[in-house]
Amino acid sequence: MDLDVLLSMETENILRFIEVAGALSLRPRAPVPLESFADPELRRSWIEDKGALVFTVQSDDGLIQIDSFLSYPVPWADLRAEARKADLGGFEVLVSSVRHLIKAKEAVVPPRPRDIADLAELRNLL
């Protein structure tokens, strides 16, 4: 299992993510330095040249994996406006609305079998 996150892509925020990932000993799955995630031109290249959807950091044993979206079909401000707050072990986190999760799953082309199953479950929640 993994954790999917969408970060606000301001440089300061990306640098905070890199700092926390490093403190947790998380390393990029791709053979790039962790700090490369802060470079907007590299992120653009990963999307356009490699078709990347996420930047993944993980623990050495692979038990922890965080996928940070490089682009997303819903603007950050809209996501935040409809998100609900949840407690995650004493930390407050924002969780996407079901409507926005559906929009994100519908944007995956071609859809994977897991995305199709997820869409059915999410639509049932509405």
N, C-alpha and C positions, 0 to 999 in steps of 0.2 A: 504494500500500500504506500501511497505517497500523499503529500500535502501539496495542493495546488494553491498558489498565491498570485495575486496581482498587486504589484507594487506601484505606487506613484513614482514615475520615472525621473523625478528631479534628482540631480547629481547627489545632493546631500542625503537623500533617502536611500539611494542605491549604495552609497558609501556606508551607511549604517547597516544595511543588509549584509554587505561584505564583511564588516567588522564582526557582526553577530555570527555569521556563518563560520568565519575563521576561529572565533572564540569557542565554537562548538565542534571544532575540528572537521567541519564539512568541507569537502573538496568538489570541484566541478567534475561532472561525469565526462565531459569533453576534455581533450588534452590541451587545456588553456589555463593560464593563471587565473585565480579567483578574481583578482583585480581587473581583469579584462571586461568583466560585466559592467563596469562603470563607464566604459567607452561607448558613446552613442553610435559612432561610426561602425565599430565592430558589431554592435547589436543589430544595426541596419543590415550589415553584410551577412550576418548569420541568417536573418530573415529572408533577404532577397537572393543570396547566392546559395544558401544551403537548405532553404525551406524550413528552418528551425521555428518551432512554436514556443519552446520554453528553454530556459537556462536552468539546468539541473545541478543541485549540489547534494552530496550524499555523504554518509558516514563511510569509513573504510570497510565496515562489514556489510554495508548496503541496507541495513535495517532502517535507517532514516534517509528519506529522500524528499527534497523540496523542489518542486517545479515552479519556477517563476516565469510567468508569461512574458514573452518579448513584445507581443501585441495582443490586443483583445478586441472583440467586436462591440463591446459596450464601453463608452468613455468612462474614465475613472470617476469623474464627478457624479455621473448617473448611478454607477455602482454604489458609491458611498451613500448617496441620498436614499436608496432603497434598501440598503443592507440592514441587517439586524445585529444587535450586540449579543455576544455570547461570552461566557466565562470559560476559559481554557486553562485550567490549573492555576487559577489566580490571576491570569492575564485576560484583559478584555480584548476580544478580537471582533472584527466585523465579518459577517457571513453574507455572501451574496443572496439576493432574493431568488426564489425559484424561477421567476420569469426571466431573470438575467442568466441563470444557469442554463435554461432551455436555449436561449439565444446563442450562448457560447457553444453548446453542444451541436446546435444546428449549423454552426459555421465550420465545423470540422469536415473537410472534403479531402478524400472520400471518407465517409463515416466508418469508424471501426465498429465491430460487433458490440463492444462494450458501450460505445456512445449511443447506439441504437437502443440498447437495453436501458441505459440511463435515461434517455429521452422518454421512454414509455413510463418509467417510474416517476420522473419529474412531472410529466403531464397528469398523472394520476393524483399528484399532490395538489394540483390546482383545483 
